Amino acid sequence: MYQRLRAFRFASPATFYPLAGKLQPPFMALAVGLAAAGLWIGFMVAPTDAQQGEGYRIIFVHVPASWMAMFIYCVMAFWAAAGLAFNARLASMMASALAPTGAMFALLSLWTGALWGRPMWGAWWVWDARLTSTLILFFLYLGFLALHAAIDDPRRADKAAGIVALVGVVNVPIIYFSVQWWNTLHQGASVSITRSPSMATTMLWGMLLMALAFWMYSIAVALARLRSIILERERHNEWVRHALA
């Protein structure tokens, strides 16, 4: 019980700020190392695909980026809900810190998908269910960021943007199950928790390492951005002056 109470002290921006500073460098180092290993396996070790040739290698960026775009939105919605439910400032700040990285991965997913789709489908873009729902996810990220920036009062901005995050989370399962619910051009999942992966082991390892690299990168960048948000919002408090001294 005592350890739990001690953990709750990090719910305060003042106590979490130095912890975030200590955690950010190792997560970034892990991101760089995992990305180097994943790219080496994906582009140098993994075999050429029998049907798609060398062009399939874009999946080592596209698929992990797509996973992270959905995952970060769910995490962002969780922190937004915690901020709304418990009036927790740090939780709302965390949601704001995650949004730009999620938007970046959503855009990366769309961009790499277009690069893959042009030679495979003969078009940069089609109004496919998976592509369209991913585009909506990108717009939801932009809507969250725009609404938060449009409101001067940070607490009101947290509440308004948090509602957007919670409403938009329904789009995540639509993205995931779109290839099952509708007749789409997009191929089904190559990796599933309910069946064996339909790809070579080296391909799978390359993809998983890149997913872990993107995950570590997201944590590192969110922590760095969270520290900036804390300093901006808490700049009138005495502890901020001591932290910057």
C-alpha positions, 0 to 999 in steps of 0.5 A: 500500500505504501509503494502505491501511495509513493507511485501516486506522487508522480501524478504531480507535474512537479514530481514527474518533470525530473523523472521524465528527463531521466527516462527520455534518453534511454528510450531514445537510445533504444529507439535508435538501436532497434530501428537500426536492427529492424532496418538492417533485417528488413532491407538487407537480410529479409528475402525478396517477396515472390509476388511483390519483389523488392517493393514489399520492403516498404512494409517494414515502415508502413505496417509499424507506422499504422500500428503506432497511429492506432495504438497512440490514439487509444493511449491518447484517449485513455489519458484524455479520459483520465484527465476528464474523469479525475481532473488530473492535469498531468493526464491531460498534458500527456494526451496533448504530448502524444497527439503530434506523434500520433498524427505523424505516424498516421501521415507516415502510414498514408504516405508509405501506403501510397508509395506501395499502392502505386505499383501494386494497385496502379493508383496512389489513392483509392477510397478503400475502407482501410485507407479512408478510415486511416485518413479519418484517423489523421483528421481526428489527430489534427482536430484534437491539435487544432481545437486545443490550440484554438482555446486559450484556457488550458483546462477548457482546451483539455476538456474540449480536446479530450471529448474529441479524443474519446468520440474518435476512438470508435474509429480505431476498431473500424480501421482494424476490422475494415478488411473483414467487414468490407470487400477492400483492396487492402490485404488482410493482416499478416500478423495476428494473435489468433493464428501463425504469421503468413510471412517469413521469420526474418520478415516478421522479426524486421517488422516487430523490431521496427514496431518496437523502435517506433514505440520507444521513439514515441515514448521518448518524444512524448516525454520530451514534449510533456516536459515542455508542456509542463514548463509552459503551464507551470511557469508561474510556480516556484519549482519551475524557477528552481528546475531551470536554475 
